[in-house]
């Protein structure tokens, strides 16, 4: 009996000691919040109005404190049974590591404007190193200072302060700690409570976001993958639906994409060249008529007036990793992006492989950085591309983008990229060509030649746009980022001035789009990150037209293939595994089809289904201005989640088991 009482007293002492130490952890977590509130937000140009969101975020910091305490409690008590001193040191080391990770995640957020999640797991160590080097805003000194401060605070509190926590307080706190894991909306920032996405992410505790994202990646994704996908052969009622043909090939459907482009072109007997211009970070937020931050691409805007222009196009990913597979092959995502499957990439058909096999096209991919980043070289080689010109393919007369203080540069700027392409075009023009150009300048660290000149051009442009005071104040925080938009626009203008002098220009179709919207200029909504312009320009166009229907990068290859098939340049296959339904030629706003969107390399969290939008398990309605409003309908949310989960199961099965196309279609593939 005496031993029991002694053990009970020891247990009470240990748990009170744990609670006393946990208060130190709470203070440390709040220190990081105050660091963001008063230092990071000012030096990192958080947009006006963020202060209240940061204050509100204290709630989520306290929830993190409760969750971490719940995780550390049991091992602390067990260790205390053998040695209270070792238990104290265990808690101190864990707390220090937790806070250091929290500071690192905060620094990432302040640079990228989006919190880091499970997407970290989709990058190689080389890619992570390159991304870190690219930012001239990363500085190790703040990390050293805050680490030293926290070590000092831990020593002071542990050595001199032991709170005599009341029994009722211990019981209440313990209950709260374990209740903090309940799946309640109260414990998460709700989009409906914020005016834009950035403010929601600012309030979020960055460490908690990262932990939940990684947990969801390993647990929820595994659960979805273990389930069998639902196969529906008959099309869902409504325009543009697929008729699937084989339950063992979940994406294989009858190829009936309508040729909506043919009526706009005056094409001859010679198949036209195609040039894809993918502009890094070209978002609709700052490009095109009606851009809510103002139109800072005057030349591209003038080109829109002479083109087929879709103002409501969506990229299929929030980063560059998926743009080539979506744009050129309408391919699904795989685990971390289709190209990341590397040699396990399933057999598939692309626009390049079709044109090379059936119409003897040549193909070149030009990129100012290193093409192995995001496995772009692997994907393009799989299509049978004839030549890849990346940063190692530029002669000494070309200059790289200005380097960061640590000596890093992504590669060659947009003007150099376009000049290098024209150089190659002049040397190789015997065959029809399908070429891809990917720019790089509109990317962190946003260093460009003659930057001050482009900042002045941005300021002049902003004056001429007659923006309201709120937008002007907001934009001024990001003059460096906007200067790269002006630079890229000028580079495209110079490109067209040069290429129109070449004989091949008169028989070329140019397809211009962005790979995603720039996240470093804070994003308004969770759909905004995908909203990019889509321009189809050619001297062979009979008329220009603006379309307001929602389309995606998935839709481009099916429509171009339908155009070429309609003009008898190629014979398209009877069945295909495109994700896209083809471009929609409605001049008024409408959204008819269902598309998954992959915001980063490890998470498929978003789905557009007609005018409904699911983002991280929250459902919205999309209006004609591409704004979204939360919809409080559990039945609709459940339906969208089921649609998204079924796509993920189909995606996983098809990509892991080489079940995109059967052997009979391999004659159309790149191999």
N, C-alpha and C positions, 0 to 999 in steps of 0.2 A: 504493500500500500504506500509505503514511504517512497519507494522508487517511482511509483506512478505519479505521486504528487510532485516529486522533484522533476520528473520529465515534463509534466504539465507546466510547471513554472519555467523550465528552460524553453519550452515551446512558446509560451506567452512572451518571454523575454525576446526570443528570436524574431517572432512576428512583429512585435513592437519596434524592434531595432530595424527590421525590414521596412516598416512603414516610415520610420524616421528617415531612412536612406532614400526611400522613394520620393519624399518631398524634395530632396536635393535634385533628383532626376527631373522632377516637374519643373523646378527652377531652371535647370539647364535647358530643357526643351523650350521654355518660355524665353530664355536668353536668345535662342536662335530666332524666335519670332520677332523679338525687339530689334535684333540685328537686321533682320529683313525690313522691319518697319521704318527704322530711322537711318540706316546706312545703305543697304542694298537697293532699296526702292529709289533712293535719290541718285546714287551713282550709276544705276542701270536704267534710268529713264523709264520707270514704270509710268503708264499713262495716268493722266489726271483722274481723280475719283477712286483710286485704288486703296487709299488709306482706310476707308471704312471696311473694305473687304478683308484687309490684313488684320484689322482689329477683330472682326467677326471670326477670323481663323483661329483665334485663341481657343475657341470651343473645340476645334478639331485637334489642336495641340494637346489639350487636356484628355481627349479621348485616346490619343496616341499614348500618353503617359499611363492611362489606366490599362491599356492593352499590353504595353511592354512590362508593366509591373506584374500583371497576371502571368505572363510568360516566365518572368524571372523569379517569382515567389517560390515555387516548389523547389527548383534547384538550390536556391539560397537557403531554404529551411533545411534541406537534406545536408548541405555542406556545413551549416551551422551546428548540426548535431555532432560533428566531428571536430570542427574548428571555427569558432566565430570570427577569428582574424582572417582566415582564408575566405570565408563567406563574404566578409567586407571587401576584400581585394577583388573577389569575383564580381561583385556588384560594381565596384569602381571601374574595373576594366571594361565590363559590358557597357556601362553608361558612357564612358569616354568614346568607345568605338561607335556607339549609336549616334552620339552627337556629331562626331566627325563625318559619318555618313550623311546625316541630316544636313550638315553644312555643305558638303559636296553636292548633294542633290539640289539644295537651294541655289548654289552657284550655277549649276547646269540650267535650272529654270530661269534664272535672271539673264542668262545668255541666249537661250533658245526660245524662251517665252512659252514653252510647254513643259510639263513635268516629265521626268524620265520614268519609264515603266519597264515592262517586260521586253520592250524593243531592244534594250541593251543586250539581251541574250541572243539576238539575231545577228550581231556584228562580230567579226573576228577581232582579235587583239590588234592586228595591223590597222583595220578600219577605225577602231576606237581611238588608237593613237593618232591617226591622221585627223580625225574629227576634233580631238582635243587640241592638236597643234594648230588647227585652222582658226581658232579663236584668239584674237589679240586682247580679249578682255579677261582671260583667265590669268589669275595671279596667285602664286602660292603663299604670298605674305599674309593675306587675311586668314588663311587656314592655319598658319603657324601661330598667329596672334590669338585666334579664338581657342585653339587647342591648348596653348599655354594658360590662357585665362581659365579654361574649364578644369585643367589639372589643378591649378591653384585653388579654385573654388571647392573641388572635391576634397582636397587635403584639409582646407579650413573647416568645412562642414563636418567631415568625418572625425576629425581630431577633437573638435571643440563643442559640437552640438549634438545632443541626444535628446530627442523629444519624448516626453512621457505621454504617449498616445493613449487616450482613454479606450476602454474595452468597446464601448459602443461605436467609437470612431473607427476602430480596427475592423469591426464587423461590417459597418456600413461601407467602408472603402473596399474591403474584400469583395463584397457583393457587387459593387459598382465595377470593379476590375473585371470580373468574369461576365457581367452583363454587357460590357462594352463590345463583346464579340457577337451579340445578337444582330441578325440582319435587319436592322431598323433604318428607315430613311433618315431618321433624326441624326444618325451617326455619319452621314455623308452630305457634302454640299449638294444642294438640289439646283439644277439649272434654272428653274423657274424663279429662284430667289436672286438672280444676278442679271444685270443688263447685258453682259457679254461673257464670252468664254474665258477671257483672260482673268477677269475679276474672280470667277469661280475657281480657277486654278491658283490664283494668288491666295485665296483663303484656305485652300487645301494644304494640309500638312504634307510636305513632299516625301518624307520617309514613309508615311502611312500609305500614300498613293503608290509608291514603288512596291511596298510589301504586298499590298492587295493585288496589284497588277501581276506580280510574279506568282503569287498564290493562285490567282485565277488561271494563269497560263498553265501551271502544272496540274491543278486539280480539276477545274471545270472543263478545260480543253480535253483532258484525258477522259473524263466522263462522256463528253460528246462523241469522242472518237470511238468509244466502245459500242456505241449504239449504231444500228443499221439505218442507212438513209431511206427515205420514202421515195419510191419511184412512181411517177404518174405519167403514163404514156399519152393520154389525151390532153390536149391543151386546156389550160384554165380559160374560161370564157373571157373574151376581151381581145382587142387588137394587138397583134405583135407577139402572141404567145407561141411557144415552141411545141412541136409534136415530137416527143422523144421516141426513139426507135429500139433501144436495147437496154435492158435493166443492168447489164454488166458494164455498160459504158454510160455513166449517169448524165453526161453532158451531150451525148450524141443525139442530134435531132435532124429532121429534114431541113435541107438548106433552101429556104424560100425567101431570103432577104430581098425586099423589093429594091429595084434600082431607082432611087429617088434623085440621084445625081445626074443621070443621063440627059434629062430635059434641059439642064442648064449649060451643057457643054456642046461645042461644035468641034467634034473630034474627027480626025482624018483616018486614013488607012494605017499610018505609022503609029504604033502604040506610044503614048506620051510618057515622058519621064515623070517621076514622082520624087519630090524632095520634102522630107519631114523636117521641120524646124521645131525642135523642142527647147523652149526657153526656160531655163532654170528659174523657178519661183514666180512665173508670170501668172499672177492672180487677177481675177475680175475686180477685186477690191480697189485696184489702182490702174486698171486698163479697160478702155472701152467706154462708150457713152453710158452714163448712169452709174459709173463706179462710185461707191459711197465715200471713198477717201479722195476722190478726184482722179481724173484721167491723166496719168503721167507717161503715156506712150503715144504721143501725137502722131508719129508716123504709122505705127500699127493701127491706130484708130482710123487714119485716112485709108489704109489698106482694107479695113473692114467695110468701108463704104463701097468698095469695088469687088467685093468677094461674097461668097456664101459664108455667112457668119452666124454661129450659134452662140448666143449670149449666155446661155445657161448650161454650159458643158461642165461635167464633173470629171476630175481625175479619179483614178481608182485607188490611189494610195496617197497618204499624207507626206510621203518622202519619195525620192527618185527611184527607189529600188524596183518598183513594179511598172514604171512607165513604158519601157520597151516591150515587155511581154503583153501588156494590155493594148497598147497602141498598134503593134505590128502583128499580134497573134490572137488577140481577144482571149487570152489564156487565164486560167484560174491562178490562185495564189501559192499553192503549195504550203509549206510550213512557215517559211520566212520570206516569201517572195518566190515567184516561179523560177527565176534565174538561179536562186540559191540552191536549187536541187542539183545543179551542176551535171555530172555524168548520169545521175538518176532522173534527169528531166524526162518526163514521159514523151512519147512520140506525139507530135502535134503538127498542125499546118499553120504557116504564117503567110502574110502577103509577100514577103521576100521569097520564100521558098516556092510559092506558086508561080510568081513571075519569072523566077530563074528557071524552073523546070519547064514551063509551058511557053514562055515568050523570049527566052534567051537574054534576060536582063542581067546586067552587072549591078553590083551593089557596093557601097562604101559607107562606113560609119566613121564620123569625125567627132572627136571629143577633146576638149582642152586639158583634161586631167588624165589620170591613169585608168585605162579601160577595165582593169581587173576589179576596180571598186564596184561594189554591188554585183559583181560577176557579170558585168555588162559584156565583156569580151566572150565569156562562155556562151551567153545567150546568142549573141550575134554570129559567132562561129557556127553554132548549131543551125542557124538559118542558111548557112552556106555563103555568108557575106564574103566578097572577094578581097576586101581590104579594110583594115581598121587603122585609122590614123589617130593616135592619141598623143600625149605630151612628148613621147619619144620620137614622134614623126614630124616634128617641126624643126626647120633648119635654124641656123644661128641668126638669121636676119629677122626672126620673130622674137618678140619679148614677152616674158611671162608677166602675170599680174603681180603688182607690188607685194612683197612678202610681209608677214607679221614680224614683230620684234624678235621672235624666236626663229626667224628665218624660213617660215613655212609659206608656200604658195600653192593653191590648188592646181595651177597650171597656166594655160594661155587664155587670154581674155576673148570676149566674143568677136571683136574686130579681127583678131588674129585667126580665130577659128574659121570665120567666113572666108577670109583671104586664103587660108590654107585649102579650104574646100574648092574655091574657084581655081586655084593653082592646079589641083588634081583634075578638076573637070576639063580644063583646057588640054591636059595631056591625054585624057581618056574619054573620048566622046564618040567612039565608033558604035557602041551598043546603046540601046535604051537603058536607062538607069533608074534604080530605086535607091535613094540615098537617105541617110539619117544624120542630122546634125544636132548635137546636144551642147548647149552653152553652159557656162559655169560662173559667170561674174556675179550674178544675183544670189550669192551664197556667202554666209559668214566666212571670213571676216569683212566682206564687202569693201575690199580694197581694189581700186581701179586706177588706171593712169589718169593724171590730171584731175584728181578727185575734187579739188576746190572749184574747178570750172564747172563740174557737173552739179555740185551743190548749189552754185549760183544759178545754174539753169533750172534746177528744181525750185528754188525760191522764186525765180521769175515766173515759172509755170504756175506756181501756186497762186501768185498774185493775179494772174490772168484768168484763173478758173473761178474766181469770185466765190470761194468757199466760205462757209459760215465760220464764226470765230472758234467754236468748239473743235471742228475738224482741222482748222489751221493750226491751232495750239497742239493738237494731237500729232499732226504730221511733223511739226517742227522738232519733235523729240526723236525723229528717225530720219534726219536729213542724210546721213551716210547711206542708209538702206535705200532711200528714194533716189539718191544720186546714181546708184547702180541700175535702177529702172530706166532713168534717162539715158544712161550709157548704153544699155542693151537696146533700147529703141533706136538710138542713133546707129548702132552697129547693124541692125536690121535694115535701116534706111540705106546705109552705105552698100550693104550686100546687094540689095535690089538695083541700086544704081549701076553696080558693076555687072551683075549677071544679065541684065536686060540687053547688054551689048553683045552677048554671046548668041550664036545661032540656035543653040538648044533651048533658049528661053521661050521662044514662041510655041514650043511643044512640051511644056512642063506644067505640072500641077504642083502647087506648093501647099502643104498642110502645116499650119502653124498653131501651136498650143503651148500651154505651160505644163510642167510635170506636177505641180501642186502650187498652192498659195504660200507665200513667204510667212513662216511662223514668227520670225523675229519682229515683224510689225504685228502687235497683238491682234489676235483673231477674234472676230465678233461672235460667230456662232460655230457650232461643231460641224455645220455643213460648209461654212465659209472656207475652211481649210482645203476643200476639194474643188472650189468654184474657180474655174479657169476659162479663158476664151478659147474658141475653136474657129479658125479661119481657113477656108479653102479658097485659094486665089490662083488664077491662071489667065494668061492672055486669051485662052480659048473659051472663057466664060461668055455666054450670050447675054447674061444679065446678072446683076447682084441681088442678093436677098438676105434679109435678117430673119432668123428663126428664134422663137422664144421657148420652144419645147425643151424639156430636160433630156440631154443625151450624155453619154460617157465616152471615155477613151475606148471602152470595149466595143463601141458601135462603129468605129472608123474603118477597121479592116473589112468587116462584112459588107459595108456599103461600097468601098472601093472595089472589092472583088465582084460585087453585083454589077457595078458600072463596067468593068472590064469584060465580064461575061456577056453583058447586054450588047457590047460593041464587038463581040466575037474575037477579042484579043486572046482570051483564054476560055477554057471550059471549066467552070467551077464544079466541085464534087457535089453529088446528090445529097450527101449528108455531111454535117460538120459539127464541131464541138465548141463553136464560138460561145462565149458568155454573152456577147452583145447581140442585139436584135437589129442593128442597123440604125442609121441616123433618121431622125424624125423631122419631116419638112413642114411642121405646123408653125405658122407665123404667130400664132397666139400661144399663150402659156398652156402647157399640158405636160403630164408625166404619165406614161402608160405602162412601163415595164418595171421589173424588179432587178436591182443590182446590189451586190455586196461591195463594201468599200473597206480597204485595209489601211488603217491610219498609221501603223508602224509595222516593223518586221515580224512581230510576234502576236499581233492581236487583230482579229477580224471582229470588230465591235459595232460596225455600222452597216445599215441596210436602207436603201431607197426602194420603196414599193409603191408605185404610182405616186401620189402626192403625200404619202406617209414616209416618215424618216425615223429610224431607230438608231440612237446613238448611246452606246454604253448602257443599254437596258432602259433608256428613257425614250418614250415615243413622242413624236412631234408631227405637226402638219406643215407642209411647205406651201408658201404662197407665191404669187407671181413675181415678187421682188426677191425671191430666193431667201427670204427670212423664214424662220421656223418658230412655231409656238407650241409649247408643251400641251399634250392631250392627256387628260386624266381619264383614260379608259383602259381598265385592266384587260378587257377582252382583246382590244386592238394590240396592246403591248404584248400579250401572250401570243397572239397570231404572228406578229413580226418576229418575236424571239424564236418561234418554231420555224419560220421561214429561214432565218439566219442560221440557226443550228443545223437545219437540214442541208443548207448549202455547205457549211463547214464539213459535215460528214461526207457529202459528195466530193468536195474538194480533196479531203484527206484520202479517200478511197481511190479516186482517179489518179492522183499524183503519186501516191505511194505504190500503186499496183500497175502502173503503165496502162491505164484504162481511159485515156482521152479519145484515141481513135483506134480502130481495128487495123489489122495488117493490110487490108484491102486499100486503105487510104494512104499508106506510107509512100506511095509513088508521088504524092503531093508534098511530102515533108522535106525538110532540109537535108536529110540523110540520103 
